[in-house]
Amino acid sequence: MTVTLMQKSHWGDLAAKWSRIGSPLRPCGEDVEIFRQALGPDNGTHLLLGVTPELAAFAGRTIAIDHNAAMIDAIWPGNHAQRSVVRGNWLNLPFAPDQFDTALCDGGLTQLSCPTQYADLFAQLARVLKPGGRILLRLFLSPEQGETSTEVCSDALAGNIRGFHAFKWRLAMAVAAEAGNINLPVSSVYAAFERLLPDRARLAAASGWAAEDIATIDPYRDSPMHYSYPTLSQFRAMLPHKLKEIAVIHGRYELAERCPIVALECRKE
Ligand SMILES: C[S@@+](CC[C@H](N)C(=O)[O-])C[C@H]1O[C@@H](n2cnc3c(N)ncnc32)[C@H](O)[C@@H]1O
């Protein structure tokens, strides 16, 4: 099975549960405002990696690209004169050079393997952006000082984690840190969850999380996908000379410090 087909089945399963997915896996109002301010009054053409509806309504023209039909059907808010979606692969963008003023992505790099596919994406974005074009990426970054999966699960049972999705990301980053690998099989997050927190009723009572939210971890069980969680310093080390960091901004919601929006400028000299 190719990587693309595997991603399709993983995202097809998640698309069915999308209404239960929340911040920080989806952008909240604070994130959207940071994107909006970073874009400024830009009326240019934006390339949206993925079909994140919260990022599909900025001033200007938006062209989204996603390879998963189930996700497009489930969450894309529809085409009109200023907005359209293309089915395709971010790593082989079907666009001419120097076509876009900005590229936006919410959490999408987590699905790419590090460092090879990050480098492939950066090369594609540098090609399709105009000189001086901006890239705004909300990233999911591991803390420089990793925590253990046992610590995360103890925090959950102590009622110290407000949202299940923040827990899920902390657990995933902890499993990656313990494995000493930026790229981790998504199924290993499920395995750690089952091993450390086998009693969902007890977890729900201790944490206050709804059973339906906890069930959003179920598609991870048989997922053939990998997620990547570099630290900010590892991310910076992967940036090519053509992409210059200009800002790293995050909100104040739970786990926001691990979900910053990084603004890059494309240099073509
Ligand atoms: C944008 S990301 C993360 C979800 C995001 N936080 C949100 O709220 O929309 C998810 C999307 O990336 C898409 N995707 C992942 N890798 C891709 C690739 N190489 N090419 C095109 N689409 C890809 C998946 O199909 C999925 O719809």
The ligand as a Gaussian input file, in Angstrom:
#p B3LYP/6-31G(d) Opt

LIG

0 1
 C       -4.467000      20.073000       7.346000
 S       -4.066000      18.607000       8.105000
 C       -4.479000      18.720000       9.827000
 C       -5.919000      19.003000      10.184000
 C       -6.112000      20.479000      10.561000
 N       -5.591000      20.743000      11.868000
 C       -7.511000      20.978000      10.403000
 O       -8.141000      21.408000      11.392000
 O       -8.010000      20.989000       9.285000
 C       -5.117000      17.341000       7.584000
 C       -5.263000      17.163000       6.105000
 O       -4.023000      17.036000       5.490000
 C       -4.220000      16.216000       4.326000
 N       -2.891000      15.776000       3.870000
 C       -1.935000      15.187000       4.594000
 N       -0.833000      14.971000       3.856000
 C       -1.122000      15.432000       2.602000
 C       -0.404000      15.490000       1.378000
 N        0.858000      15.024000       1.292000
 N       -1.001000      16.022000       0.307000
 C       -2.275000      16.493000       0.374000
 N       -3.021000      16.459000       1.501000
 C       -2.448000      15.942000       2.611000
 C       -5.119000      15.117000       4.834000
 O       -5.800000      14.485000       3.758000
 C       -6.054000      15.898000       5.753000
 O       -7.239000      16.285000       5.124000

